[in-house]
């Protein structure tokens, strides 16, 4: 077979996963739960996750290819920093081909937390519908790795297509499970926030900061602290020196 024909055939084979993913996301999907797998199948990464971020849809992982991908999202939610936040803020992909080569002031808390995991590279792509921020897609590789310009364009296209699906399902209310039944739901944090604001007579934002501060101080996740608040294992009150924990 002529060399040119071989190259054309190889290009077709390489493009097939992207084309299949784009075709899937171009038609209405019944659920976003399995959409992270499309990115895993298209790009040479170890894991992928899809999350909603911001006031409109709340902070929640809606699809993850594995538990570590979901954990990377959870750390970003808990610490309010990381590539997904930057991708939304800049409306541009955030590419981190080597997590060990980051400047010391780049996501210090997040990098410290994720350094305990096998994460060598991270890539985040924002999801917008027009000017409306929806969330982000993030992918990780267990060792340092890079995305070619072509792969960046492809991932951005898929993220744009997925953003429309997430928004449509959210507005239609046809998600296949209630929020509290979703695997990565953060509903417990909202419930615990309500309990803490009642205990301390503070605003919802301040109550969430109390949970976040407790999680950071103890090296636990906000979900773990929230479960303790809901279960009555942790309670807060206003003491002489400010907010104090009562067990």
Residue, then its C-alpha position, 0 to 999 in steps of 0.5 A: x500500500x502506498x505510504x500516502x494511503x497508509x497515512x490517510x488510513x491511520x488518520x481515519x483510525x485516530x479520528x474515529x473516537x473523536x468523531x464518535x464522541x462528537x456524534x454522541x454529544x450532538x444528539x440529545x442524551x438521556x443522561x450525562x452520567x457516562x459522558x466522562x468515558x467519551x473523553x477517556x476513549x478519545x484521549x490518552x488519559x488515565x481518567x476524566x470527570x465532568x462537573x457543574x461549577x458555580x451558582x447556577x447549577x452548583x458544584x457537583x461531579x456529574x460524571x467520572x470515569x473512576x474514583x480518582x477523577x471524582x476525587x480530583x474534582x472534590x478537592x477543587x470544590x473543597x479548596x476553591x482552587x484548581x484547573x477547573x476554576x481557572x478554566x472557567x475564569x479565563x474561558x480557556x483550556x488550562x493545560x498542566x503537563x507536569x504537576x511537579x513543575x508548577x510554580x509554588x504559588x499555583x493552587x498551593x492547597x490543591x497541589x499539596x492535596x493531589x500530590x498524594x495521588x498518582x497524578x502527573x498531568x491535568x487538563x481542564x476545559x471550560x463548559x459554557x453555553x453562550x455567556x452562561x458558565x456551566x462547569x468543566x471537563x478535567x482529565x488527568x494522566x498518571x504520569x506527565x503528558x501533553x496535549x497536541x494543539x489538535x487534541x486541545x481543539x477536539x477536547x474544546x469542541x466536545x466540552x462545548x457540545x457537552x455543555x449544551x447537554x448538561x444545560x438541557x438536562x438540567x432545565x428539562x429535569x430529566x436526569x435519570x436520578x434525583x440529585x440526592x441519589x447521584x453517586x457524587x452528589x454534594x447534597x449533604x454539604x448543602x444540608x449540613x450548611x443549613x444546620x450550621x447556619x441555624x446553629x450559629x445564626x450566620x449566612x449560608x456562605x459563612x456556614x459553608x466556610x465553617x465546614x470548609x475550614x473544619x475540613x481543611x484543618x483536619x485534612x478531611x473532605x467537606x463531605x466527611x465533615x458534612x456527614x458528621x454535622x448531619x449525624x450530630x457528631x459535630x456541632x458548632x456554637x458561638x463561644x467567647x472567642x468566636x466559633x467553637x466546636x461542640x461534640 
